[in-house]
Each structure stands twice: as structure tokens, then as C-alpha cells.
Amino acid sequence: MIEPRRRLLRQPSRPWRNWSRRVKKRARKKASKTGQVGDLLIGVDLGTTNSEAAFINDKNEPEIIPAREGSFGGKNFPSVVAFRKDGKIIVGHAAKRSPFEKITGFKRHMGTTWKYRSRTLNREFTPQELSAFVLKKIVEDAEAYLRKKVTGAVITVPAYFNDNQRQATKDAARIAGIEVRRLLNEPTAAAIAYGLGKAKDEKIAVLDLGGGTFDVTIMQVSSGVFEVLATSGDTELGGIDFDVALMKYLRDKYGLEETPDMQRQVELAKMELSSVDVTYIGDIEVTREEFERVIEPVLKRLEDPIRQALKDAGLTPADVDKVVPVGGSTKVPAVIRKFESIFGSEKIVGGVDPMRAVAIGAAIEAAVLEGRWKGEAPILVDVTPLSLGVEVQGGLVSVLIPRNTPIPYSAKKLYTTVSDYQTAVRIKVVQGERRLASECIPLGEIVLDGIPPAPAGVPKIEVTFTIDENGILVVKAKDLGTGKEKQLTIEAPHRLSEDEIQRIIEESKKYEEEDRKLAEKVEVQSKVVQMKKALKDLMESETFKELDDETRSRFTAVVSKLDEVESKADLEAIEKELAELARKLYGAEDES
């Protein structure tokens, strides 16, 4: 076990200020690298229900890549795969409109063990395989439109996709024969598309409500530099939920059967009600007012991720300069009104089709990597999703890198031993927001041995956390007395789903008061042990023996009271009494 010393070598709070210049310099250098000669890179918004692709043309303008079968409203590439009886697999609009067995929404299962069994083909498909069908369709149509070979892509993912989900996206691209030049967070891509922050420093909230996910990103944007302050979201919230709510309403009220044709009509009605007050599903009239009443519970779910992201960024809605709505589901007027109720209507920006923004931002980043972008290159800074620290005496967590710290980043703290003549310390690395290490996620541990025997508190153990751009954490422990050092490398410490991250954050809130009380109790008991040892040493000294009987009796009484300490207030009362005795022992000038 180790004990934190008081001196902090580098304070990790508000770390983006300390590391901003180094991060931006490194990112700027990376952004300046060009692609291989002859590369044609495209930007792909790989969505839950619909996908889109774009590229930067010779005029340095973003251009949406059309599907070969034409446009049918919305994005050009529905993320739908259908299975024909002759064994042929069809993708996109043709699959969506077909009467064959079909599957969509598989993006929600990326990076999991989930598999879809096709009854028609009698075989299983992973989410990676299904996503690969969509990506292959996009590339084939892009090559037909551009008359060039597509060699790579920048593909966007939800901001909260964990490493398994991101790797699964790369695997899908590899299956489709595409080189992933970069995975880009969807809200970041949208901010790039809007080109915000070129004139002045701005804090923006990117609210990305797609078919199946809701991502909130709070960013500081200035002179082409995009710096993430905080992220939040819900991977189970999107336009599909509007469809489900409306379908349930119609089924319960009118007894409509939930057939594939009825689902298509419900989706179409939802889209139409974004621009008209009344539409019809068969001979049933559905008004916008009725629709908005039905989806109110879904709209309510938008609030918590927004407020969580603002809290993590240390901001209020009033501090946000611009609000960027992204995703086809933000075309629903009630969604925009919900955003306006939080931030104010004057902050909602336009100028870019919210359904195309993510693909356009990805295309700009692709052109930067390819070396064809003629404008200022965007510079991206990522953050850690959860706090990283070590377990210290009493089972508490000492945080070295707080949640939402921009990376790369490094932090150091000094610790010491808790027992006399301790020759080894065990440093347990954890991740999470709880005060108790046992309630956090264990990542690994280092045992630093060979420490010269010494009284407790004398050895100085320096612990260094360094996390790079790829999220790889390196932990070093060094005995400053001997120079002996050990190192632990933890790859991708944030290998967690958004649900897991949100659960950890919610639990930290739920148990915050309980944790505080327990942490206070542990800290008090730890201090009691230290005080008992110090007083025992004092009472065995020659100086103590020279004191008068009354003073010695008072010291003895104080020591006995330490056994009855239960709260911080009890300890403070004893410390006050000891301070008075110290003045008698050492003189009025010294209470130490």
C-alpha cells in the first residue's frame, strides 16, 4: 500500500491549459502529413439507419456522393442489408424497399458477440460483415460516380464508441477492401463541416441525433483548432425511437399490424411531419401535434446527456456560444425546440444540411490526410473518458489524470510507505469516478521492491502516468532514493461501452455522499494511527519525562480519547487540545 505525499509535481486540474501548446503543435504536425500519390480518399458517415459519403472536388468544395439508383429522400445509402432466396445479398435503397428478409440497426451491436442469423440463407452474420456490405456498396457507387478507384476513407463513429467498437469498424472496412485512414468522431466531423471558430474563440455544443445514437460534444474551437472539453451521449437513443413510439401508438389506438410496409409508412409519416401539420398513414390522419405528444418521453431523454456534458466541461448553457444540430432526426421541429429550451433559440446555427454535415466533415479530414485540402487544416484533440489513478491507504483513490483530460498528457505525484521498514509497495492502477478503489475498474498493478528499510513516510516513490494520442497508458513507479524503477503499459484503458461509462458516472453521483462519508472515516482513522505513533514516540522521549505531572496526565488523556474518535469533528477537537499542550511543551511560538 502507498500513501500520498503532500507535494504534487504537476497539478492535473484544468490540464488542457498546461498542455495546449504541445498538443496543438503535435496535432498540427500530424495534420500536415500528406497521403500517398494517387490516393483518392472519401469521407464516410457510417450510420445506424442511413449512411452517407462525400469527397472534396477540384474546386476545394465538399460534394455528396450519390447512390447509383438515385435519391429517395434522406441520406443516399440506407444501412439495410436484404437476403434473397437465390443467395444474392442486396444493400441500400433496394434492400430497404424489397420484400425480402432484411436487417438494419446492426451498428448498435458493433464490437459485441451479437450475430444475426439469416433464415433465408441459413447462416450467421456479424455486425462487421453486415457493415462491410454497406461500405462496399458506398465504395462501388463512389468509384462509378468519380470514375476513380477509392483507396481509403475517413470513417466516422459515435464519440462514445469504445475500442472494441472502433476496431470492429476498422474490421468492417478491411472486409470491404477499404483502408481506414482515420476514425473520426461524428460530432467532431460535424463541427469541421460548419467551419466554426475561424474568426474567434467559441464554445460550441454539437448535438448529433441520428437514427440510433445521440452524441453530445462540448468543444472549444479557435482558428481551426478543435479541442474537446467533454462528451456524453446515449447509444440507444435516435430517430428509430420516434418510429417505435409512433408505431406503438397506432397499434394500441387503431390496432394496426406492425408489418415491414407499415414500418416504412410510419417512418415516412415522421419525415413528412417535419414540414407539414398533417399526414396520413393509410386512411388514418396523424397530426404533428399528435406525433409530438407521442414522442415526448423520447424527447425528455435528450436532456440528461446534454446536462452531463456541460457539467463535465464546467459550463452552463449560457456559456455556450453556438449549438450545432446534426443528424436527420434534428429535422423534427420538436427536437430543435427541446434544444432551444436549454440553450436559447438564438444559438442554434444553420447553413449545413444536418444529415450531410458528418460526411462533409469526414471528407474534409480525408482531403487533409490526402494533401489536397487548400484551406486551414483542422486540428483535433481527444480526451480521456474516465479518471485514472492509484489506490492509496484506506482503499481510497488518488487521481492523477481526471476524466475529460485532453490527451496526450502526463502527470506525476509523490507517495510514500505506510509501515516502518517497508521494502516494497504495491501500486494498483484503477479507472473510474468513485472515491473507493474497490468500486473502480482495476487496470493493472506494479510491485516496486528493493526499497531500503526506513521509517514510514521517509521513502519517496514517484508515480508517473503518461497517456498518448492512442489512449495507451504507461505507468512508471520510481524510488527516488535508489533510482529503481518499474513500468506498466496498459493499452486502451477506456475499453468500455458508453452504457458502462454512464453507469460509472451515475453510480458516482448516487453514492457520492456515501463515498464522502466513508472516505472521511478512512482518512480520520488513518490520521488517528499516525497521531498515536507520534504521541507514543513523544511520551517515550526524555523531553516528555521532564514535563510536570499535570501536563503528562493531559497527554495521556488525549491518547486515550483517540480510541473513541469516530468523526472529523472528534479529531479536530483533539487536535485543538494537542495544540494547547504543544505550546506548553515547545513554547508559544511553535505549534507544529
N, C-alpha and C positions, 0 to 999 in steps of 0.2 A: 504493500500500500504506500502511496506517496501523499505528501502534504504540500499544499501550495504555499510558496513564499510570497511576501507582500509585493516584491518588486516585479513589475511587468515590463518585459523588454520591448514589446511592441503592442500597443493597445489596439485590439481588433474592432472596436466600435466605429461605425461610420467608415469602414475601410476603403470605400471607393475613392474617398478624398485622398488617402495616403498613396494609393496605388494607381490613381487615374492616369498619370503621365506615362508610367511604364506600360500599363495595359494598352493604352491607346497607341503608343509607339510600336508595340509588338503587333497589334492588330492592323495598323497601317501598313507595316512591312508585309504582313501576310496578304492583305488585300491587293498589294501591288504586283503579286506574282501572276504571271500570265499562263494561259493554258498551252497545250501542245499545238503546233502548227497544223491547221486544217480541222481542228476541233469545231464541232457545232454542238453547243450546249443549249439546252432548253430549261425552262423553269416549269416544274410540275406541282400543282396543288392536288395531292392525293387525298381526296375527301372520303367521308364515311358514306354519303349517299350519292354525291356527284364529284367529279374531278375536272380539272381544267389545266391547260398548258399554254405557255406563251414563250415568245423569244424577242430579242431586240433586233430590229431590222437595220438596214444600212443607214437609215436616217436617225439612228440612235433613239428610236421610238419603240415602246412595247407594242407587240401585236399578238392578239389571241389566235391560237391555232384551232381551226375549225375541224369538226369531225367530218369524215368523208360523206356520211349520209345527210349532212346538213344540220341546222339548228332547229330545235323543237321547244325553245324557251329554256331559261335557266342555263346551267353550265353545259358544255358540249359533250362531256363524257360521263354519263351515269355510271356509278360504281356498282354495276349489276352484272352478274355472270349467269347465263342460262345454259341448260344442258338439253340438247336434242336427242331424240331416240336413236338417231343414226350415229351417235357418238360425237357429233360436232359440238363444239363449245362456242357460243356467241356472247359478245360483250357490248356494253353501252346501250344506246337507244334501242337497237334491235332486240337486245335481251330484255330490256325493260318492257317493251311493247309485246313481246312474244307470249304465246300461251303455254310455253314450256316451263318445266321446273326451273326455278331461279333462286338466287341468293344475293342479298345485299347486306350492308352493315357489318361486314367482316373486319373492317378496320378496328372496330371496338375490341376485337379479340387478338390483335397483333401482339406477338410476344408471349402468348399463353399456349397451353396444351390443347386448346379447343380445336376441334376438327368438324368439318361439315361433310356428312355422308350423302352423296347424291343417290337418290332412289333410282333414277333413270340409268345412270352409268354403273351403279353398284360399286362405288369406290369413294374413298375419303379424300378431302382436300383440306390443306392447312390454310390459315389466313394469308400466309406468304404466297402460296400458289395462286389463290384467288386474286390477290392484289397484283401478282405478276401478269395475269391475264389483262387486267385493266391497263397496267403500264405498257404492256406490249402493244395493245390497241392504240394508245396515245402515240407511241413512237412510230408505229406504222403509218398512222394518219399524218403525223408531223412530217415524216420523210416524203409522203406523197404530196403534201402541200408545199414543202420547201424545196423539193427536188434535190435534197442533200441527205447525206447519212448522219443520223443523230448518234454521236459517240458517247454522250454523257448528259447528266442532268443534275440540277439542284432540286431536291425534292423536299417539300415542306411536311412538317409533323406538328401535332399539338405541342404546346410548350411543356406540358406535363408528361409527355411520353417518357417512360423510363428507358434504361439502357437496353433491356430485352426488347422493348417495342421498337426502339430505334434500329437495333441490329436486325430485327425481323423485317423492317422496311428496306434496309440495305440488301437483305437476302432476297426479298421480292424483286428488287431491281436487278440483282445478279441473275435470277431465274429468267427474267425478261430480257437479259442481254444488255443491260444498261449499267454504265459506270456511274456510281453516285459520287459526284464531285464535292457535294456538301449537303448535309441535312440542315434545314433552316426552320426555326420555329415559325409557325404560321403568323402569330401577331407581329413578329419582327419583320417578316416579309411584307405584311400589310403596311407597316409604318414606312418601310423603304418605298413602297409604291406611292404613298401620299407625299413623300419627299418633305416631311415636316422637319422643322428645326434648322433649316438652312440659314435663316435670317437672324435668329436669336435663340437663346436658351429656352426650351419649352419642356414642360412635363406633360406627357400625353398618356391617356388611357386607351389601350387598344382592346375593344370588346368584340371578340370573334365568336359569333354564334352560328355554327354550321349546321349540317344535318344531324350530326350525332355528338358533337362536343362543344363546350363553352370554355373559352380561354380568356383570361384577363391578364394583361401585362401592363404594368406601370413603367414608363420609360422616361429617361432624361435624354433629350435629343438636342444636339447643338452642332452646327457646322458639319453635318454629315456623319456625326458620331452618335451611334445608338447604344445607350447604356441602360441595361435592365435594372430597375430598382427593386421590383418584386413581381412575382407571378402567382396566380391562383387559377382555379377553374373546376370544371366538373366534366368528366369524360362520359357521363351518362345523361347529358342534357343537350338537346338540339331540336331542330325542326321536326325530326321524327316524332318527338314527344307531342308536338302540336297535332300531328296527324293521328296519333294514337288517342289523344284526348277527344278529338272531334269524332273519330270512328266509334269510340265507346259511347259518346253522347247519342249519336244517330242509332246505334244498335239498341241502346236502352230505351230511347224515346219512340223510335219508329220500327224497331225490330229488323233493321237492315242486316243482311248477312255479310260478314267480313270476307269477301272474295277478293282475289287479285284485281279484278276490274273495279270493284268498289273502292279499294285502297287507292287506285290511280285517280278515281274521281274525287276522293277526299283530298288528295294532295293537290289536284288541280284547283279545287274549290278554295283551298288555303291560299294558293298563289293569286287567284283572282280577287279574293277579298282584301288583298293588299292595295288594290287600286279601285275597287268598286264597293258599293254598300250592300249589294245583294247578289247572290249567285244561286244556282240550282244544282242539286245532286238528284238526277232523275227528275221527279216531279215535286221534290221536297225543297222548299225555299229555306236558304240559310243566310241570315244577315250578318254583317260584320260585328254588330253589337252582340249578337248571339255567340258568334265564334270567340270574341274576346272574353266573354263571360266564361266560356268553357275552358279556355286556356289560362285563366287567371292563376290557378295553382302552379302551372309551369312557369309563368312569368315571375312569380314570387321567388322561385328558386334561383333567379338571376342575381338576387341581392347579396347573398352571403359571399360568393366568390369575389364580388366587386369590393365589398367592405373589408374582406380579409386582405386582399392585395393592397388596398390603401393603407390599412393598419401596418402591414409589413414594411411598406415604403415610408412610414412615418408621415403620411399626408392625410389631408381631409379632402372631400370633394372640391372644396373651394380652392385648394392648391393646384388642381389640375387645370392646365391651360386649354387643352384640346381633347376631345373624345372622338375616337375613330371607330365607327361601326363597321364590322367586317362579317362576311358570310351571308348567304342567301336569306337566312332566317331573320336578319335585321331589316329586311324589306317589309316585314309585318309591322304596321304602324304602332301597334300596342307595345312592341319591343322598344321602339325608339322613344315612346312616351315613358316607358319604365326607366330608360337611361336618362332622359331629361329630368325625371323626378328626383334623380340622385345628383346629377351634375349641373343641371340647368340647360335650357334649350339652346342658348347662345354658343355653347361649347361644342355642339355636335358638328363635325366637319363633313364636307361632301367633296365632289369633284372626281371621285373614282368609283366605278361600279363596285359595290361591296362584294359581289360574287366573283369579281375578277382580280381584286386587289392582291390576294395572296399569290396567285400565279404570276402577276406582273412583277411583284417584289422578288419572287424567285428567279424570274427571267433577268432582272437587273443584276442580281448577285451572280447568275450564270455568266452574264456578259463581262462582269468584273473579273471573274476567275479565268475567262477566256481571253481577257486582254482587249476586248472590243468596246468596253464602256467608255464613252467620251466625257462623261460627267465626273463629279467627285465621287470617289469610291466610298460606299457605306462601311462603317467600322462597327463591329458587333462585339459586345461584352456580355458574357454569360455570368450566372450567379449560382451559388450552392443552394439547394432546396431545403436542407435541414442543417441544424447546428452540429458541429464536430467538436469533441472534447475528450477528456480523460476522467476516469474515476479517481476520486481522492478520498481521504479519510472520512469514514462515516457513510461511505457508499454514495456520496454526492458527486455531481458532475461539475468539472471545471471546464468551461467552454473556451476554446482557442479560436475557432472560426465560427461566428454566428451565422444563422440562417440568412439567406439572401445577400451573402457577401460576394462581390464581383470577383471572378477568377480570371487569370491566375492570382494566387495570394499566398502569403507566408506569415506565420505568427509564432512567437516564442513566449514561453513562460518558465519561470524558475520554480522548482519544487524541492522538497527535502524529505528526509526519513521521519518516521513517527515513533520508532523504537530505538533505544540505546544500542549501539554497536551493530546496527542492521547492515548487512553486507550485500543485500540485493533488494531491488524494488521491482514490482510487477506493475507495468503501465498498461491499463486496459483502455482501448480506444472505443468510443461509443458515438452514436449519432442519434439525435432526437431533441425534443423540446422540454422533457421532464427534468426536474431537479435531481431525481434519483437515477443512478446509473442502471439499476435493475429494471427500470421502466423504459430504458432506451434500447436501441439496436446495437448489439455488440459487433464490432468490425474486425477486431484482432487485438493482440497484446504483445508487448515486448518485456522480456525479463532482462534487466540490466544488473549483472552481478559483478563481483570483484571490487565492490566499494570498500575502501579502508574502514575498519571499525571506528566509530566515533559516536559521541552522544547524539541523541535525537535532535534534529534541527540544524546540525552542523554541515553535513554534506549538501552540496548544491547540484541538483540534477536539472539540466536544461532540456526541455522538451520542445521540439520544433515540428510544426505542421506545415507542409507545403503542398498545395493543390494546383495542378496545372490546367491548361485550357481544355484538356480532355476529361477532366474530373478525376484524374488519378492522384490519390493522396499518398504522400510519403511522410512517415512519422520517424523522427530521429530522437533518441534519448542519449544524453551525454553527461558523464560525471565530470564536472569542471575541475575536480581535484586531481584526477588521474588522466583525464583526456579520453578515457574509454568510452566507446560509442557503439550503439546498436541501431539498426534501421529496419523499418517495416514498410512495405509497399502495399497499398490497398487499392486495387483497381475498381473504378466506378463505385464509390461508396454510396451513391444515391440510387442503387438498383432497386427502386421502389415504384409502385404504381401511384397514380395520383390519389386513388382511394386510400392507399396506405399512408401517404403523406398527409392527406386531410384528416385521417383518423388520428394520426400522431398529434397534429396541431389541435384538433378538437379535444383530445384527451388531456393535453397540456392545459387547456382552458378549464376543462371540467374539474381537474384535480389540482388546479393552481393553488388554491387556499390550503388544501390538504398537504400538498407538497411543501408549501411555505412553512407550515407548522412543523412538519416532520424535519425539514431541513434546519429550522431554527433549533429544534430539540437536539438534533445531531451536533450542530455547531456548539450549543451550550454545553453538552456533555463532553465534547472534545476539549473545550476550554477549561472545564472543571478538572479534567485529568491533568492538563498542563499546569493549572494553578496548584493542584495538590502536590505535584512533583516539585514545583518551585518552592512551595512553602515547606515541604519536607526537608529540602536541601537547606533552606534558611534556618529551620528550627534545629538542625544538627550543627550549625556553624557556631564559632566562638563568639561572634557578634551577638547572636541571639541569647546566648547564655549570660551575657553581660547586662541584658535588659532587666528592669525591675519586675517583680512578681506580677504586678497588675497587667503590664503590657504583654508578658508572656502568656498570661491566662487569656487575655483577649485574643491573641493569635491562635491559641489552642481552640477557643470557642468558635472562631471563624472557620477553622479547618473542619470542625465537626458539622458546621452548617452546610458545607459544600456537599455533604452526603444527602442533604434534603432539597437541593436545588432542582426545580422542575421547569422553570421558565426563565426567559431572558431577564425579566424584571427581578427575579430572585438573585440572579447572578450580578446584575447591576448594583443591587443593594449591598452585596458582599464586597464588590469592587470598591464601592464608596467607603465602606468601613476599613478596607485594607489601605486605601489611600491615606486615611487619617493616621493609621498605625505607621505607615511608611514615613510620614512626616516626623514622627517621633524617633523612628529608627535612623533615618538618614538626614534629617534636618528639613526645614520648611522649604528650601529651595528645590528639593528633588522628590518627586512623587513616582518616579519610574519604577 
